[in-house]
Amino acid sequence: MTSPVETLVAVLVATILLALPLGAYMARVYSGETFWATRALGPVERLFYRLAGIHPDDEMDWKRYAIALLIFNLLGTVFLYALLLWQRGLPFNPEHFANVTHALAFNTAASFVTNTNWQAYGGESTMSYLSQMLGLAVQNFLSAATGIVIVIAIIRGLIRAKSRHLGNFWVDMTRTVLYVLLPLAVILGLVLLEQGAPQTLGAYVQAHLIAPFTSGKTHVTHQTIALGPVASQEAIKQLGNNGGGFFNANSAHPFESPTAFTNYLQMIAMILIPTALVFMFGHMVKDRRQSTMILSAMLVLFVPLALASLHYDLAGNSLFHGLSVSQATTAANAGGGNMVGVEDRFGAGSSALFGSVATATSTGAANSAYDSFMPLSGLVNLFFMQLGETAFGGVGSGLATMLAFVVFAVFLGGLMIGRTPEYLGKKIESFEIKMVSLSILVMPLLVLIGTSVAVAFAAGRAGSFNPGAHGFSEILYAFTSASNNNGSAFGGLSADTTFYNVATGLCILFGRYWSYLPLLALGGSLAAKQRLPASAGTLGAHGPLFVGLVVGVILLVGALNFFPALGLGPIAEQLTHVHALAASK
C-alpha cells in the first residue's frame, strides 16, 4: 500500500516530467512557430478565422485585449444563463428537469464563465445533459482558455520592447483550445472512459434492489442510477482547473473517479498545465532560471502545507482516543486517520492530498467532504486559496498572480539595494506597482468584506448549519472560494439561497476581473518600455535568496490579511478540541 507521502512525491515527479515537454510545446504554439502541430491543425485554425472574420495579424493593445475578453465572457454568461433558465423545453433532457431559478442560474453562469465552478446545486438532480454539455462543459474549455491567454499577454509585455501590442485575444483563445486543451482532454477522457467513467446520452437506469427495504411508509424496491456524458466533462474539469462535478459528490463519485489510478491521474491533471506554463515562461523569456525560480517558490509553499494537512488528517480526531474507536491503519481503514466524510477507496491521507492540490490550484474538485476535515487540515485548504492560489494556482491565472508577486518582490528588493527595480530588463515604476497592488489587494477585500456582511445579517448566518467556530469557517470558506475562483466548499453551508447566490456571484465576478484586468494593464505598460541590459547593480531575480523573498512576500500578505479570521475559525475550533480533550482526562 502506497503511503500518502509517497503519493505526493509520485504526483509531483510525474507532473514535472510531463510538464517539461508540454511547456516547450506551448511556447512554440504561442510564439506562432510552424511545427508538426500547426501543420496538422493549422487548416482548422485558419478555417475558424475565416468563418469568424478574424484577422490573426491584427494585434491589440492591452485595452482592446481586455475589452475583447470582457465581451467574450459577457456573451458566454448571457448564453449560459439563458440556457439554464430554459432547459426544460430544450432537447437532451431525459429526466425532464425543471428550469433553473434566476438566482441559481446567475450564480452558475458567473461561476462557470470565470473558471470558478462554484456549485450550489446537485448536478445529477438539476442539470439536463444539454446544460451539462453545451453550457457547463463548453465553459470549462473557454474559461480555462481565458485564464491562459491573460498570462500569455503579460509574458508578451515582458519580452517585447517599445510596443503597444500584446497579441490578438481571438487568436490566443483559438490556439489555447485547439492546440492545448482539446488534445489533452481527449487523451484523459479516453483513459477515464477505459477505467469505467460513463459516457452516454441515455436515460438514468432503474436498478432493482436485491434486498428491498421500507423507509417510513415507503417500500423501496429500486434505485435510480444517474448516468450521462461524464468522462468528457471530467477530463476538462480537472485539466482546466474547473472543478465542477457532473455529480453532487464530485470526484468522490465512482463514475467521476472510478479507481485509485484515476484519482492519481486527476491530481496530476490539476497541476499539469499550471506547471507547464511555468516552463513555457522560461522558454518565452529565454531565461530558464525564471522557470526554476518560480517553480521552486511554488514548491516551497505547497509541500510543507500539504504535508501539514496530511499530518493532521492522518492523526485523526483526538476526542476519539478515549472511546472504543480505532483510527489506526488497518486493511479496512487504509491509511488510518480521520475517516469522517472520506471515500473509503482512497482513505484520509489521499483525501487530504487531493484537497491540497484542488485548493492550491483553482480547481476546487473534491474526493471527500472538506467540511469533515480536521480543523487544521481545513485551514490548509483555506490558506492555499488565501495566498492567491500562487502555489501552482489556476491555469494561467496562477502564473499571472505569481508574476505579480515577483514584480512586487523585485520592487522591494530594489528599494533595499537603493536602485530602480528591474525585472527581465524592464523598469518597475509607479504605474506597475499600482497595478500589482490593486491585483493583490482585491481578493482579500472581497473575502473579508463578504464574510463580514454574511455574519452581520440573518440571511448570511442562516446558511450555516453548524454553530460556533466551524460555522464561521464555513462562511469564510465560501467567500474565500468564490473570490479566488476556486469553487470548493465546506458543505455544511446552505448556499442555494438568494443571499449566497447573489453575494458569492458578485465575489466571483469581481475576483476574476478586478484581479486580472490590472495585470493586463501591467503587461501593456511593460511592453511599451525599452529593454535595459543587466548591470552589476541589477538585482538577480533567480537565485535562492530571491525565491525566499518571493515566498516571504506571499506569506506576509496572506498572514497579515487573514490570520485574524483564521483565528476565529479553524484555529479556534482546534483549540476547542484541545480544551475538550484536556477536560475529559
Secondary structure, 3 states (H helix, E strand, C coil): CCCHHHHHHHHHHHHHHHHHHHHHHHHHHHCCCCCHHHHHHHHHHHHHHHHHCCCCCCCCCHHHHHHHHHHHHHHHHHHHHHHHHCHHHCCCCCCCCCCCCHHHHHHHHHHHHCCCCCCCCCHHHHCCHHHHHHHHHHHHHHHHHHHHHHHHHHHHHHHCCCCCCCCCHHHHHHHHHHHHHHHHHHHHHHHHHHHCCCECCCCCEEEEEEEEEEECCEEEEEEEECCCEHHHHHHHHHHCCCCCCCCCCHHHCCCCCCCHHHHHHHHHHHHHHHHHHHHHHHHHCCCHHHHHHHHHHHHHHHHHHHHHHHHHHHHCCHHHCCCCCCCCCCCCCCCCCCCCCECCCCHHHHHHHHHHHHHHCCCCCCCECHHHCCHHHHHHHHHHHHCCCCCCCCCCHHHHHHHHHHHHHHHHHHHHHCCCCEECCEECCHHHHHHHHHHHHHHHHHHHHHHHHHHHCHHHHCCECCCHHHHHHHHHHHHHHHHCCCCCCCCCECCCCHHHHHHHHHHHHHHHHHHHHHHHHHHHHHHCCCCCCCCCCCCCCCCHHHHHHHHHHHHHHHHHHHHHHHHHHHHHHHHHHHHHHHHHC
